[in-house]
Amino acid sequence: MLEVEHLSTVTGLVQAGIGIALVPAMTLFHFDRPGLIIKPLAGKVPARRLFLVRKKGRSLSVAAQAFYDLLLANTPEPDQHESAEGSRVHNTR
């Protein structure tokens, strides 16, 4: 298994026939190329954990604050999360 950081690298590897990729729907435009097949997954599909990140001690614009508040109001509130890298991420509002 090979993990890369840039979608352009993933696209090139798949287009060269070196591998396959599991990607989120929002990135499919990168793979809309001749010779590539895009297949949606059916049944139980992997879930993606998302994190809301902001600068500590910095106020947000009115629109950004409204969006931030909306996201927090509609998200379960665990005390801490484990990030993908294993570091602790604290839930501070």
Gaussian input, Z-matrix of N, CA and C with variables (Angstrom, degrees):
# hf/3-21g

backbone

0 1
 N
 C     1     B1
 C     2     B2     1     A1
 N     3     B3     2     A2     1     D1
 C     4     B4     3     A3     2     D2
 C     5     B5     4     A4     3     D3
 N     6     B6     5     A5     4     D4
 C     7     B7     6     A6     5     D5
 C     8     B8     7     A7     6     D6
 N     9     B9     8     A8     7     D7
 C    10    B10     9     A9     8     D8
 C    11    B11    10    A10     9     D9
 N    12    B12    11    A11    10    D10
 C    13    B13    12    A12    11    D11
 C    14    B14    13    A13    12    D12
 N    15    B15    14    A14    13    D13
 C    16    B16    15    A15    14    D14
 C    17    B17    16    A16    15    D15
 N    18    B18    17    A17    16    D16
 C    19    B19    18    A18    17    D17
 C    20    B20    19    A19    18    D18
 N    21    B21    20    A20    19    D19
 C    22    B22    21    A21    20    D20
 C    23    B23    22    A22    21    D21
 N    24    B24    23    A23    22    D22
 C    25    B25    24    A24    23    D23
 C    26    B26    25    A25    24    D24
 N    27    B27    26    A26    25    D25
 C    28    B28    27    A27    26    D26
 C    29    B29    28    A28    27    D27
 N    30    B30    29    A29    28    D28
 C    31    B31    30    A30    29    D29
 C    32    B32    31    A31    30    D30
 N    33    B33    32    A32    31    D31
 C    34    B34    33    A33    32    D32
 C    35    B35    34    A34    33    D33
 N    36    B36    35    A35    34    D34
 C    37    B37    36    A36    35    D35
 C    38    B38    37    A37    36    D36
 N    39    B39    38    A38    37    D37
 C    40    B40    39    A39    38    D38
 C    41    B41    40    A40    39    D39
 N    42    B42    41    A41    40    D40
 C    43    B43    42    A42    41    D41
 C    44    B44    43    A43    42    D42
 N    45    B45    44    A44    43    D43
 C    46    B46    45    A45    44    D44
 C    47    B47    46    A46    45    D45
 N    48    B48    47    A47    46    D46
 C    49    B49    48    A48    47    D47
 C    50    B50    49    A49    48    D48
 N    51    B51    50    A50    49    D49
 C    52    B52    51    A51    50    D50
 C    53    B53    52    A52    51    D51
 N    54    B54    53    A53    52    D52
 C    55    B55    54    A54    53    D53
 C    56    B56    55    A55    54    D54
 N    57    B57    56    A56    55    D55
 C    58    B58    57    A57    56    D56
 C    59    B59    58    A58    57    D57
 N    60    B60    59    A59    58    D58
 C    61    B61    60    A60    59    D59
 C    62    B62    61    A61    60    D60
 N    63    B63    62    A62    61    D61
 C    64    B64    63    A63    62    D62
 C    65    B65    64    A64    63    D63
 N    66    B66    65    A65    64    D64
 C    67    B67    66    A66    65    D65
 C    68    B68    67    A67    66    D66
 N    69    B69    68    A68    67    D67
 C    70    B70    69    A69    68    D68
 C    71    B71    70    A70    69    D69
 N    72    B72    71    A71    70    D70
 C    73    B73    72    A72    71    D71
 C    74    B74    73    A73    72    D72
 N    75    B75    74    A74    73    D73
 C    76    B76    75    A75    74    D74
 C    77    B77    76    A76    75    D75
 N    78    B78    77    A77    76    D76
 C    79    B79    78    A78    77    D77
 C    80    B80    79    A79    78    D78
 N    81    B81    80    A80    79    D79
 C    82    B82    81    A81    80    D80
 C    83    B83    82    A82    81    D81
 N    84    B84    83    A83    82    D82
 C    85    B85    84    A84    83    D83
 C    86    B86    85    A85    84    D84
 N    87    B87    86    A86    85    D85
 C    88    B88    87    A87    86    D86
 C    89    B89    88    A88    87    D87
 N    90    B90    89    A89    88    D88
 C    91    B91    90    A90    89    D89
 C    92    B92    91    A91    90    D90
 N    93    B93    92    A92    91    D91
 C    94    B94    93    A93    92    D92
 C    95    B95    94    A94    93    D93
 N    96    B96    95    A95    94    D94
 C    97    B97    96    A96    95    D95
 C    98    B98    97    A97    96    D96
 N    99    B99    98    A98    97    D97
 C   100   B100    99    A99    98    D98
 C   101   B101   100   A100    99    D99
 N   102   B102   101   A101   100   D100
 C   103   B103   102   A102   101   D101
 C   104   B104   103   A103   102   D102
 N   105   B105   104   A104   103   D103
 C   106   B106   105   A105   104   D104
 C   107   B107   106   A106   105   D105
 N   108   B108   107   A107   106   D106
 C   109   B109   108   A108   107   D107
 C   110   B110   109   A109   108   D108
 N   111   B111   110   A110   109   D109
 C   112   B112   111   A111   110   D110
 C   113   B113   112   A112   111   D111
 N   114   B114   113   A113   112   D112
 C   115   B115   114   A114   113   D113
 C   116   B116   115   A115   114   D114
 N   117   B117   116   A116   115   D115
 C   118   B118   117   A117   116   D116
 C   119   B119   118   A118   117   D117
 N   120   B120   119   A119   118   D118
 C   121   B121   120   A120   119   D119
 C   122   B122   121   A121   120   D120
 N   123   B123   122   A122   121   D121
 C   124   B124   123   A123   122   D122
 C   125   B125   124   A124   123   D123
 N   126   B126   125   A125   124   D124
 C   127   B127   126   A126   125   D125
 C   128   B128   127   A127   126   D126
 N   129   B129   128   A128   127   D127
 C   130   B130   129   A129   128   D128
 C   131   B131   130   A130   129   D129
 N   132   B132   131   A131   130   D130
 C   133   B133   132   A132   131   D131
 C   134   B134   133   A133   132   D132
 N   135   B135   134   A134   133   D133
 C   136   B136   135   A135   134   D134
 C   137   B137   136   A136   135   D135
 N   138   B138   137   A137   136   D136
 C   139   B139   138   A138   137   D137
 C   140   B140   139   A139   138   D138
 N   141   B141   140   A140   139   D139
 C   142   B142   141   A141   140   D140
 C   143   B143   142   A142   141   D141
 N   144   B144   143   A143   142   D142
 C   145   B145   144   A144   143   D143
 C   146   B146   145   A145   144   D144
 N   147   B147   146   A146   145   D145
 C   148   B148   147   A147   146   D146
 C   149   B149   148   A148   147   D147
 N   150   B150   149   A149   148   D148
 C   151   B151   150   A150   149   D149
 C   152   B152   151   A151   150   D150
 N   153   B153   152   A152   151   D151
 C   154   B154   153   A153   152   D152
 C   155   B155   154   A154   153   D153
 N   156   B156   155   A155   154   D154
 C   157   B157   156   A156   155   D155
 C   158   B158   157   A157   156   D156
 N   159   B159   158   A158   157   D157
 C   160   B160   159   A159   158   D158
 C   161   B161   160   A160   159   D159
 N   162   B162   161   A161   160   D160
 C   163   B163   162   A162   161   D161
 C   164   B164   163   A163   162   D162
 N   165   B165   164   A164   163   D163
 C   166   B166   165   A165   164   D164
 C   167   B167   166   A166   165   D165
 N   168   B168   167   A167   166   D166
 C   169   B169   168   A168   167   D167
 C   170   B170   169   A169   168   D168
 N   171   B171   170   A170   169   D169
 C   172   B172   171   A171   170   D170
 C   173   B173   172   A172   171   D171
 N   174   B174   173   A173   172   D172
 C   175   B175   174   A174   173   D173
 C   176   B176   175   A175   174   D174
 N   177   B177   176   A176   175   D175
 C   178   B178   177   A177   176   D176
 C   179   B179   178   A178   177   D177
 N   180   B180   179   A179   178   D178
 C   181   B181   180   A180   179   D179
 C   182   B182   181   A181   180   D180
 N   183   B183   182   A182   181   D181
 C   184   B184   183   A183   182   D182
 C   185   B185   184   A184   183   D183
 N   186   B186   185   A185   184   D184
 C   187   B187   186   A186   185   D185
 C   188   B188   187   A187   186   D186
 N   189   B189   188   A188   187   D187
 C   190   B190   189   A189   188   D188
 C   191   B191   190   A190   189   D189
 N   192   B192   191   A191   190   D190
 C   193   B193   192   A192   191   D191
 C   194   B194   193   A193   192   D192
 N   195   B195   194   A194   193   D193
 C   196   B196   195   A195   194   D194
 C   197   B197   196   A196   195   D195
 N   198   B198   197   A197   196   D196
 C   199   B199   198   A198   197   D197
 C   200   B200   199   A199   198   D198
 N   201   B201   200   A200   199   D199
 C   202   B202   201   A201   200   D200
 C   203   B203   202   A202   201   D201
 N   204   B204   203   A203   202   D202
 C   205   B205   204   A204   203   D203
 C   206   B206   205   A205   204   D204
 N   207   B207   206   A206   205   D205
 C   208   B208   207   A207   206   D206
 C   209   B209   208   A208   207   D207
 N   210   B210   209   A209   208   D208
 C   211   B211   210   A210   209   D209
 C   212   B212   211   A211   210   D210
 N   213   B213   212   A212   211   D211
 C   214   B214   213   A213   212   D212
 C   215   B215   214   A214   213   D213
 N   216   B216   215   A215   214   D214
 C   217   B217   216   A216   215   D215
 C   218   B218   217   A217   216   D216
 N   219   B219   218   A218   217   D217
 C   220   B220   219   A219   218   D218
 C   221   B221   220   A220   219   D219
 N   222   B222   221   A221   220   D220
 C   223   B223   222   A222   221   D221
 C   224   B224   223   A223   222   D222
 N   225   B225   224   A224   223   D223
 C   226   B226   225   A225   224   D224
 C   227   B227   226   A226   225   D225
 N   228   B228   227   A227   226   D226
 C   229   B229   228   A228   227   D227
 C   230   B230   229   A229   228   D228
 N   231   B231   230   A230   229   D229
 C   232   B232   231   A231   230   D230
 C   233   B233   232   A232   231   D231
 N   234   B234   233   A233   232   D232
 C   235   B235   234   A234   233   D233
 C   236   B236   235   A235   234   D234
 N   237   B237   236   A236   235   D235
 C   238   B238   237   A237   236   D236
 C   239   B239   238   A238   237   D237
 N   240   B240   239   A239   238   D238
 C   241   B241   240   A240   239   D239
 C   242   B242   241   A241   240   D240
 N   243   B243   242   A242   241   D241
 C   244   B244   243   A243   242   D242
 C   245   B245   244   A244   243   D243
 N   246   B246   245   A245   244   D244
 C   247   B247   246   A246   245   D245
 C   248   B248   247   A247   246   D246
 N   249   B249   248   A248   247   D247
 C   250   B250   249   A249   248   D248
 C   251   B251   250   A250   249   D249
 N   252   B252   251   A251   250   D250
 C   253   B253   252   A252   251   D251
 C   254   B254   253   A253   252   D252
 N   255   B255   254   A254   253   D253
 C   256   B256   255   A255   254   D254
 C   257   B257   256   A256   255   D255
 N   258   B258   257   A257   256   D256
 C   259   B259   258   A258   257   D257
 C   260   B260   259   A259   258   D258
 N   261   B261   260   A260   259   D259
 C   262   B262   261   A261   260   D260
 C   263   B263   262   A262   261   D261
 N   264   B264   263   A263   262   D262
 C   265   B265   264   A264   263   D263
 C   266   B266   265   A265   264   D264
 N   267   B267   266   A266   265   D265
 C   268   B268   267   A267   266   D266
 C   269   B269   268   A268   267   D267
 N   270   B270   269   A269   268   D268
 C   271   B271   270   A270   269   D269
 C   272   B272   271   A271   270   D270
 N   273   B273   272   A272   271   D271
 C   274   B274   273   A273   272   D272
 C   275   B275   274   A274   273   D273
 N   276   B276   275   A275   274   D274
 C   277   B277   276   A276   275   D275
 C   278   B278   277   A277   276   D276

   B1=1.4416
   B2=1.5264
   B3=1.3012
   B4=1.4600
   B5=1.5180
   B6=1.3157
   B7=1.4572
   B8=1.5172
   B9=1.3270
   B10=1.4658
   B11=1.5213
   B12=1.3190
   B13=1.4539
   B14=1.5301
   B15=1.3175
   B16=1.4631
   B17=1.5211
   B18=1.3367
   B19=1.4596
   B20=1.5184
   B21=1.3072
   B22=1.4641
   B23=1.5271
   B24=1.3251
   B25=1.4639
   B26=1.5188
   B27=1.3253
   B28=1.4687
   B29=1.5187
   B30=1.3288
   B31=1.4659
   B32=1.5196
   B33=1.3225
   B34=1.4583
   B35=1.5199
   B36=1.3297
   B37=1.4610
   B38=1.5273
   B39=1.3357
   B40=1.4638
   B41=1.5257
   B42=1.3240
   B43=1.4664
   B44=1.5275
   B45=1.3168
   B46=1.4623
   B47=1.5298
   B48=1.3464
   B49=1.4531
   B50=1.5100
   B51=1.3267
   B52=1.4595
   B53=1.5336
   B54=1.3232
   B55=1.4540
   B56=1.5049
   B57=1.3289
   B58=1.4589
   B59=1.5154
   B60=1.3397
   B61=1.4588
   B62=1.5194
   B63=1.3080
   B64=1.4493
   B65=1.5239
   B66=1.3320
   B67=1.4631
   B68=1.5236
   B69=1.3391
   B70=1.4604
   B71=1.5346
   B72=1.3182
   B73=1.4688
   B74=1.5281
   B75=1.3122
   B76=1.4639
   B77=1.5322
   B78=1.3335
   B79=1.4586
   B80=1.5297
   B81=1.3367
   B82=1.4624
   B83=1.5206
   B84=1.3137
   B85=1.4671
   B86=1.5292
   B87=1.3203
   B88=1.4660
   B89=1.5330
   B90=1.3207
   B91=1.4617
   B92=1.5271
   B93=1.3161
   B94=1.4629
   B95=1.5276
   B96=1.3167
   B97=1.4665
   B98=1.5203
   B99=1.3364
   B100=1.4710
   B101=1.5251
   B102=1.3166
   B103=1.4506
   B104=1.5210
   B105=1.3366
   B106=1.4591
   B107=1.5248
   B108=1.3125
   B109=1.4582
   B110=1.5189
   B111=1.3184
   B112=1.4631
   B113=1.5205
   B114=1.3208
   B115=1.4674
   B116=1.5223
   B117=1.3412
   B118=1.4746
   B119=1.5251
   B120=1.3195
   B121=1.4535
   B122=1.5201
   B123=1.3113
   B124=1.4602
   B125=1.5215
   B126=1.3080
   B127=1.4589
   B128=1.5087
   B129=1.3173
   B130=1.4592
   B131=1.5209
   B132=1.3183
   B133=1.4608
   B134=1.5295
   B135=1.3149
   B136=1.4683
   B137=1.5290
   B138=1.3156
   B139=1.4681
   B140=1.5257
   B141=1.2951
   B142=1.4592
   B143=1.5083
   B144=1.3047
   B145=1.4701
   B146=1.5235
   B147=1.3167
   B148=1.4547
   B149=1.5219
   B150=1.3102
   B151=1.4502
   B152=1.5241
   B153=1.3038
   B154=1.4543
   B155=1.5179
   B156=1.3108
   B157=1.4635
   B158=1.5242
   B159=1.3194
   B160=1.4673
   B161=1.5235
   B162=1.3101
   B163=1.4627
   B164=1.5254
   B165=1.3160
   B166=1.4611
   B167=1.5259
   B168=1.3361
   B169=1.4567
   B170=1.5181
   B171=1.2989
   B172=1.4699
   B173=1.5157
   B174=1.3323
   B175=1.4612
   B176=1.5283
   B177=1.3249
   B178=1.4617
   B179=1.5207
   B180=1.3169
   B181=1.4666
   B182=1.5186
   B183=1.3166
   B184=1.4576
   B185=1.5280
   B186=1.3375
   B187=1.4651
   B188=1.5263
   B189=1.3334
   B190=1.4608
   B191=1.5298
   B192=1.3380
   B193=1.4624
   B194=1.5266
   B195=1.3334
   B196=1.4660
   B197=1.5213
   B198=1.3243
   B199=1.4592
   B200=1.5286
   B201=1.3183
   B202=1.4635
   B203=1.5335
   B204=1.3394
   B205=1.4581
   B206=1.5262
   B207=1.3285
   B208=1.4617
   B209=1.5246
   B210=1.3207
   B211=1.4649
   B212=1.5288
   B213=1.3214
   B214=1.4649
   B215=1.5229
   B216=1.3278
   B217=1.4644
   B218=1.5184
   B219=1.3241
   B220=1.4596
   B221=1.5157
   B222=1.3354
   B223=1.4567
   B224=1.5190
   B225=1.3353
   B226=1.4693
   B227=1.5251
   B228=1.3197
   B229=1.4597
   B230=1.5257
   B231=1.3431
   B232=1.4686
   B233=1.5258
   B234=1.3357
   B235=1.4642
   B236=1.5154
   B237=1.3439
   B238=1.4564
   B239=1.5178
   B240=1.3242
   B241=1.4597
   B242=1.5188
   B243=1.2821
   B244=1.4590
   B245=1.5244
   B246=1.3091
   B247=1.4609
   B248=1.5143
   B249=1.3191
   B250=1.4633
   B251=1.5275
   B252=1.3084
   B253=1.4642
   B254=1.5232
   B255=1.3299
   B256=1.4538
   B257=1.5153
   B258=1.3225
   B259=1.4663
   B260=1.5206
   B261=1.3045
   B262=1.4469
   B263=1.5161
   B264=1.3400
   B265=1.4564
   B266=1.5013
   B267=1.3140
   B268=1.4574
   B269=1.5239
   B270=1.3103
   B271=1.4517
   B272=1.5209
   B273=1.3170
   B274=1.4667
   B275=1.5077
   B276=1.2872
   B277=1.4579
   B278=1.4888
   A1=108.61
   A2=115.99
   A3=122.72
   A4=108.16
   A5=116.89
   A6=121.26
   A7=107.98
   A8=116.02
   A9=120.88
   A10=108.89
   A11=116.60
   A12=120.70
   A13=114.47
   A14=118.16
   A15=119.98
   A16=111.05
   A17=115.59
   A18=119.72
   A19=112.26
   A20=117.61
   A21=119.18
   A22=110.60
   A23=117.09
   A24=120.95
   A25=110.33
   A26=116.48
   A27=121.06
   A28=109.91
   A29=116.32
   A30=121.26
   A31=110.52
   A32=117.45
   A33=121.49
   A34=112.64
   A35=116.86
   A36=120.68
   A37=111.31
   A38=116.65
   A39=120.18
   A40=110.21
   A41=116.47
   A42=119.90
   A43=111.38
   A44=117.87
   A45=121.56
   A46=112.07
   A47=116.53
   A48=120.23
   A49=114.27
   A50=116.94
   A51=121.59
   A52=111.88
   A53=117.45
   A54=119.09
   A55=113.15
   A56=114.14
   A57=122.32
   A58=106.93
   A59=117.19
   A60=120.04
   A61=110.26
   A62=116.13
   A63=124.21
   A64=105.28
   A65=116.56
   A66=120.39
   A67=110.81
   A68=117.76
   A69=120.60
   A70=110.84
   A71=116.00
   A72=122.00
   A73=112.60
   A74=117.06
   A75=120.05
   A76=113.40
   A77=118.13
   A78=121.23
   A79=113.25
   A80=117.27
   A81=120.18
   A82=113.90
   A83=118.36
   A84=119.75
   A85=111.79
   A86=117.58
   A87=121.05
   A88=112.02
   A89=115.72
   A90=120.92
   A91=113.01
   A92=117.39
   A93=122.07
   A94=108.34
   A95=115.04
   A96=122.60
   A97=109.96
   A98=116.39
   A99=118.85
   A100=110.74
   A101=115.84
   A102=120.87
   A103=114.42
   A104=118.43
   A105=120.69
   A106=109.39
   A107=116.68
   A108=122.91
   A109=108.12
   A110=116.23
   A111=122.02
   A112=107.60
   A113=116.69
   A114=122.65
   A115=109.43
   A116=117.96
   A117=118.72
   A118=109.93
   A119=116.74
   A120=121.23
   A121=109.11
   A122=116.61
   A123=121.51
   A124=109.42
   A125=115.35
   A126=119.61
   A127=111.71
   A128=115.52
   A129=120.43
   A130=109.21
   A131=116.16
   A132=120.86
   A133=109.60
   A134=117.73
   A135=120.34
   A136=111.35
   A137=116.48
   A138=121.77
   A139=108.62
   A140=115.22
   A141=121.06
   A142=110.06
   A143=116.86
   A144=119.88
   A145=108.07
   A146=115.66
   A147=121.59
   A148=108.99
   A149=115.74
   A150=121.66
   A151=109.27
   A152=116.27
   A153=122.80
   A154=107.09
   A155=116.62
   A156=121.25
   A157=109.30
   A158=115.65
   A159=120.70
   A160=109.33
   A161=116.35
   A162=121.56
   A163=109.24
   A164=115.64
   A165=121.82
   A166=110.37
   A167=116.14
   A168=120.82
   A169=114.68
   A170=118.04
   A171=121.59
   A172=108.51
   A173=117.95
   A174=120.48
   A175=109.72
   A176=115.25
   A177=121.79
   A178=110.11
   A179=116.20
   A180=119.69
   A181=107.76
   A182=118.24
   A183=122.00
   A184=110.39
   A185=117.45
   A186=121.22
   A187=111.14
   A188=117.49
   A189=121.01
   A190=110.53
   A191=117.82
   A192=121.09
   A193=110.72
   A194=117.04
   A195=120.64
   A196=110.64
   A197=117.59
   A198=121.96
   A199=110.45
   A200=116.61
   A201=122.94
   A202=110.15
   A203=116.50
   A204=121.35
   A205=111.48
   A206=117.28
   A207=122.01
   A208=110.80
   A209=116.72
   A210=120.75
   A211=111.41
   A212=117.08
   A213=119.96
   A214=111.88
   A215=117.23
   A216=120.87
   A217=112.08
   A218=117.57
   A219=121.84
   A220=113.39
   A221=116.57
   A222=122.45
   A223=109.09
   A224=118.04
   A225=119.20
   A226=109.89
   A227=117.24
   A228=120.45
   A229=113.48
   A230=117.71
   A231=118.65
   A232=109.36
   A233=116.72
   A234=120.29
   A235=112.75
   A236=116.42
   A237=120.49
   A238=109.14
   A239=115.41
   A240=122.14
   A241=108.27
   A242=115.37
   A243=120.65
   A244=105.71
   A245=118.06
   A246=120.28
   A247=109.55
   A248=116.20
   A249=121.09
   A250=111.20
   A251=117.62
   A252=120.98
   A253=111.82
   A254=117.09
   A255=119.77
   A256=114.33
   A257=119.70
   A258=120.46
   A259=108.67
   A260=116.55
   A261=120.95
   A262=109.94
   A263=114.96
   A264=121.56
   A265=106.40
   A266=117.63
   A267=121.84
   A268=110.72
   A269=114.61
   A270=121.23
   A271=107.83
   A272=116.97
   A273=121.52
   A274=108.49
   A275=114.60
   A276=119.81
   A277=107.74
   D1=138.13
   D2=179.21
   D3=-121.92
   D4=132.53
   D5=177.86
   D6=-115.98
   D7=127.67
   D8=178.85
   D9=-121.81
   D10=164.10
   D11=-174.06
   D12=-101.17
   D13=-18.58
   D14=-174.82
   D15=-115.61
   D16=135.58
   D17=179.83
   D18=-61.94
   D19=-31.46
   D20=178.52
   D21=-63.59
   D22=-35.05
   D23=176.74
   D24=-68.22
   D25=-44.32
   D26=178.11
   D27=-59.31
   D28=-47.95
   D29=180.00
   D30=-57.72
   D31=-46.17
   D32=-179.68
   D33=-62.65
   D34=-41.57
   D35=179.49
   D36=-64.80
   D37=-43.76
   D38=178.99
   D39=-66.31
   D40=-44.36
   D41=-179.36
   D42=-64.37
   D43=-29.89
   D44=178.06
   D45=-80.61
   D46=-4.78
   D47=179.79
   D48=79.67
   D49=16.76
   D50=-177.46
   D51=-84.28
   D52=-20.30
   D53=-178.39
   D54=-170.08
   D55=-171.00
   D56=175.98
   D57=-123.77
   D58=168.97
   D59=-178.87
   D60=-139.71
   D61=143.47
   D62=171.62
   D63=-108.43
   D64=113.08
   D65=-172.55
   D66=-132.00
   D67=154.15
   D68=175.90
   D69=-72.25
   D70=153.80
   D71=-177.81
   D72=-55.20
   D73=-35.25
   D74=-176.52
   D75=-65.36
   D76=-11.41
   D77=-179.14
   D78=-105.27
   D79=2.55
   D80=-173.34
   D81=-60.44
   D82=-27.73
   D83=-179.72
   D84=-59.63
   D85=-25.81
   D86=176.86
   D87=-67.40
   D88=-24.40
   D89=-173.96
   D90=-105.67
   D91=5.84
   D92=178.61
   D93=-81.18
   D94=77.01
   D95=-175.86
   D96=-135.01
   D97=151.62
   D98=177.18
   D99=-58.79
   D100=137.38
   D101=176.72
   D102=90.90
   D103=-7.40
   D104=178.28
   D105=-105.32
   D106=142.65
   D107=177.79
   D108=-111.89
   D109=130.86
   D110=177.98
   D111=-110.97
   D112=121.13
   D113=-178.71
   D114=-120.97
   D115=123.95
   D116=174.49
   D117=-72.20
   D118=147.68
   D119=176.56
   D120=-83.22
   D121=143.18
   D122=179.06
   D123=-112.62
   D124=161.50
   D125=177.99
   D126=76.01
   D127=-144.82
   D128=-178.99
   D129=-75.99
   D130=115.58
   D131=-178.23
   D132=-110.09
   D133=156.69
   D134=179.89
   D135=-61.01
   D136=142.57
   D137=176.14
   D138=-96.16
   D139=148.76
   D140=177.73
   D141=-108.44
   D142=128.27
   D143=175.55
   D144=-86.60
   D145=131.21
   D146=179.18
   D147=-115.43
   D148=148.56
   D149=179.58
   D150=-126.03
   D151=141.60
   D152=175.79
   D153=-95.96
   D154=123.00
   D155=-175.23
   D156=-124.26
   D157=136.69
   D158=176.24
   D159=-146.55
   D160=164.29
   D161=-179.91
   D162=-77.59
   D163=127.97
   D164=179.56
   D165=-67.24
   D166=136.05
   D167=175.75
   D168=76.68
   D169=9.31
   D170=-177.97
   D171=-116.78
   D172=131.72
   D173=178.55
   D174=-77.84
   D175=155.41
   D176=-179.32
   D177=-104.11
   D178=160.77
   D179=173.29
   D180=-64.65
   D181=165.55
   D182=-179.61
   D183=-58.63
   D184=-44.71
   D185=-179.31
   D186=-66.16
   D187=-43.95
   D188=-179.96
   D189=-64.87
   D190=-39.74
   D191=178.92
   D192=-65.27
   D193=-40.28
   D194=178.23
   D195=-63.36
   D196=-42.02
   D197=178.44
   D198=-65.91
   D199=-43.88
   D200=178.04
   D201=-58.24
   D202=-48.63
   D203=-179.53
   D204=-63.84
   D205=-40.05
   D206=178.40
   D207=-61.77
   D208=-45.71
   D209=179.12
   D210=-62.62
   D211=-44.50
   D212=-179.28
   D213=-67.47
   D214=-34.90
   D215=-179.90
   D216=-68.32
   D217=-23.44
   D218=-177.14
   D219=-110.21
   D220=22.52
   D221=-178.09
   D222=-126.59
   D223=135.90
   D224=173.64
   D225=-57.16
   D226=153.31
   D227=-173.32
   D228=-115.10
   D229=75.48
   D230=172.62
   D231=-73.37
   D232=157.59
   D233=-179.05
   D234=-70.48
   D235=-40.19
   D236=-178.35
   D237=-144.48
   D238=156.76
   D239=175.10
   D240=-124.21
   D241=154.27
   D242=172.73
   D243=-98.09
   D244=121.45
   D245=178.15
   D246=-74.74
   D247=167.79
   D248=179.88
   D249=-60.01
   D250=-29.09
   D251=-178.30
   D252=-87.58
   D253=-3.04
   D254=177.71
   D255=92.99
   D256=-4.00
   D257=178.19
   D258=-81.70
   D259=155.16
   D260=-179.17
   D261=-82.54
   D262=135.78
   D263=178.09
   D264=-119.00
   D265=121.18
   D266=-176.04
   D267=-91.40
   D268=143.51
   D269=-179.95
   D270=-90.69
   D271=91.31
   D272=176.31
   D273=-115.63
   D274=137.51
   D275=-178.99
   D276=-100.95

